[in-house]
Amino acid sequence: MKIDVEAFKVLEVLVEEGSFAKAAERLHKAQSAVSYQVKKLEQHLGVKLFCRDQYRAELTAEGKVILAEGRRLLQYLNNIEHLASRFSEGWEPKLEVVVDGSLPMEPIMSALKQLSEHNIPTKIQLNMEFLGGVQHRFERDKADLMLVKDYRTGPNYRPKSLPEIRSMLVVSAQHPLASATDVSLYELLQHVELTIEDSSPGKHNSDELQFGGDKVFFLSGFIMKKNALLMGLGFGWMPEFLIKDELALESLVELDFLGGSRFSFTPQLVSTMDRPLGRAGRLFTDLILKEFSRFHNLPTGSTIS
């Protein structure tokens, strides 16, 4: 059974105007055309919608329920028309982004907040992975963007460099290594190393900063790793932005390792030529670049508001 959606609009106007004549005038239709549309809808539904024995066109109890549902349908259709209009302006239906958990979330959240303020129709999906898991998910899900610490490049990738991120080799102030000086690799490997587990299925990309000893605890994220460090469970690398407060309070201290206790890397924002970015993707890219630059230049202890 096909229902004429226009009939619900007629129904709505008829209730608002209170008569077939006034409704016809407002709709720029002949009164007979309005009556026909209502009668046809009643026949389709098998329900009497109006009490025609009164001066004003009043809905029956069934008609009130039908009109309420009809209004809901009209709203859905208006939403579809609005979305189609926005999509025709270049807004893509969905933007999927994969982020490495070693990167700061503040500039990413700030970029997303600004994106939401543009009132765009694009649905945003943000996924977090670690090490090789970022590129694996990016390729598997055919995502639009990845913010990645490191990746296997290819001819179709389009990277944009983000500001440097510094990692530090740290340990709890209560740990035996905290007071040691000129720590050798041999001394280091006598203790538990805390590292982040690669989230890719094959775990092809082991962390190049891993020392490779036998005493290794693999953890599933940096919050867990920081808690383990604070408990004195072992030593490990941490992004400096995540431990600024702990360093200032000296609950975590930089380890005096002979091989060096600081490492910097340049994260990349990557898209592919196979999946060109739409309007939302391009806007998000601009916002990410701006917010990461701003985050990088913040004084120690500051946060993005």
N, C-alpha and C positions, 0 to 999 in steps of 0.2 A: 504493500500500500504506500503510494507516494503522497506526501503532504506538501502543499504549497506553503513554503516558509513565509511568503509575503502575506499569507492569510493571518499569521500571528501579529504582524505589524498592523494590519487592518483591525484586528481584534483589540489591540492595545489602544489605538486611536479612537475606536468606537466607544470604549469604556471611558476614556478621558473626556470625549466630547459629549457623550450622553445621548446622541441621536445619530441615525444613519445619514440624515441630511447634512449635519455639521461635519461628520466624519468624511463624507464624500467631498465636501467643500475643501477641507484641510488636505485631503489626499489628492485633490485635483482629479477626481474620478466621478463618473456618473453614479447616482445613488443606487441604481439597479446593479451596477458592477460590484459595489460594496456588498449589497445584499446577497448577490450571487456567490461571492467569495466566502462569506460566512456560512451560507447554506451548504456550499460544497464541502467546507471543512467539517461541518456537522455530519454530513453524510459519510464522509471518510472515517470519522471517529465513531459514528454511531451514537453520538451524545448530543443532547440539546444544550447549547451554550448560552442562549439568551432567552429571557422572558419577554415575549413580544406583545403581551397584553397590558403593558404598562407604558406610561408616557415616555419615561426615559429608558434607554436601552440598558437593561441591567442583566448582569451575568447570573446564571444559575449557580448552585453550589459546585456542580461538576465543572462549569465554565471557569469558575475562579481558580480551581486546581489546574485546569488545562492552560489557562493564561499564565499562571505562575511558572509552569514548566516551559511554556512558549517563550516567555521573557528570558528565561535562563538560556534557552537555545539561541535566541537572538544575540545575547551577550557573547556566547561562545563564537558565533559567526562573526561578530564585530571584532573579537579578539584575533580570529584567524585573518580577517582582512587587514587588521593593524599589523600583525606579524608579517604577512605577505608584503605589505607596503615597506616595512623596515628592511626585510630581506632583499627587496628589489633595489634598496639603496646601497647594497653591498655588505650588509651585516650577515655573517654566516650563522647557521642554526646552532652550532656548537663549537666551542674552543676547548681543546684538551691539552693540558700542560703537565709535563712530568718534571719533578724537581728533585735534585740530589739533596739528601738530608743534611749534608755538611754545609749547606749554604744558609745564610741568614734569612729568616722568614719575615722579618719586619718590613723590608722594602717590597717583598712580594705581596704581603697583605695590604700594604699601603697602595700599591699599584692596583690590586683588585678592588679596593674600596673606591678609588677614583674611577675605575672602570664602571662600577655599579652606579655611580652618580651620573653617568651619561645616559642612564635609562635605556640601555640597549636590549634587543631581544635575544641576544646570544646567550646560550647556557654555557657556564664555565665549569669545567671539571679539572680539579687539581689533584695529582697523585704524587706521593713521595716514595722514592726508592733510594738505594745506596749503591755506589760504585757501578759495576757493570749492569746492575738492575735498571738503571735509568735508561740507558740506550736500548736494552732489551725490551722494556715496556714501550718506549717511544716507537720502536720498529714494529713490535707485535700488535699494538693497538692503533698503529698509524696515527699517532698523536700529532698535534700541530706544532708544538714547541717543546724543547727540553732545556732546562737550566742544569748544566752538568759540570762536574769538576774535571772530568776527562772523558774522552770518547774516541772510538775508532772512526776516523774521518772517511769521507768518500766524495766523489765528484758532484753529487747532488745536494750535499749539505751546505747550508748557508749560516755560518757562525758569526756572532757578534761578541766581542770581548767585553766582559764585565770587569770592574775594579778588582785588584788583587785581594785574596783572602789569606791571612797568615794563620798558620797552625803552630802550636807550641807543645813541646814534650813536657808533660807535667806529672806531678805526683802529690799525694796528700802531704801536708806538713808533718803528719805523724808517721809517715812511711820511712823505713830505714834509709832509702835513697835520698830523702829530702836534705839531709845534712852532709851527704857525700860530695866530694869534689873530684873533678877530672875522672868521671865514671867511664870505665872502658866497656866495650861491647860484652866482654866476658862477664863483668860484674852485673851489667844490666840484665843479661839473660838468666841470672840466678833468681830473678823475680818474675812475677806474673805480668805478662803484657796484656793490656786491654785494647781490643780493636773492634771495629764495626764489621759485621758480616755482610758480604756481598749479597744483594737481594736477587741477583739473576739466577735462574734455575741451574745453569751449569757452573755458576761461580767462576767465570773465566777471568774476571778482572780482580785479582787480589790487590790489596792496597800496597802501593809501592813503598809506603813508609813502614810497613810491617817488618819487624826485625828477624822473624823466622825462627824464633826459639821454640822449645818444646812446651813451655808454660804459657799458653795463650788462652784467654777467655774471649770468645766471640759474642758480641752484644748486638741487639737489634736496633739501636738508635743512640743518639748523642746524649739524650736526657738520662737514659739508663747508664751510659758510660760515665757521665759526670758524677752521678750518684755513687757508682762503684769506685771511682777515683777518690771521692770525698771520704769514703769508708776505709780507704787505705788498702783496697783489694789488689792494687797493682799500679803500674805506670802506663801512660799512653798519650797519644797525640790528641789535641783538642783544638778546634777553631778558636782563635783568640776572642772573637766577639761573644762566644758563649760562656767564657769564664772570666770576664773582666772583673766582676764583683768578687769572685773567689780569689783572684790574684791580689786585688786591692786589700782584701781581708786576710790574705796570707793563709787561707785554708787550703789553697793549692799553691804550689811553688814550681817554678821552672827548674827542670832537672839539669844539672851540670854535666852533660854528656859530651865526651871528647869528639864524637861525630857530629855534633851540632844539635841544638834543641829548638831551632826555628826553621820553618819551611813555608814558602809562599807558593800559591798557585793562582792561575788566572781562569776563573770559571767562564763558561761560554753559554750564550743564549743561542740555541740552534733550531733552525727550521729547515725544510727541504724544498727543492724546486719541484719535486713530485706532488707536493701538497701546498700550493701557494697560499699564503695567509690572506684571509679576508680582512674586512675593515676592523673587526674587533681584535684580530691577531696583530695587525699593524699598530693599532692604538696601544694594546697591551705591551708590545715590544718597546714602543717609545716610553711608556710609563715605567717599565722595568729598568731601562737604561738610565732614566732620570733618577729613579728612587735608589738604585744601587750606588750611583755616583754621590747622591746626597748622603746616604748611609755611610759610605766610605769616608766622607769628609766631616762626619760628626765628631765633636770632641769626645774623649773617653767618658763613658758613663751616661752619655745622652741617648735618647731614644727618639724615634720618629713619631710625631703626633699627627 
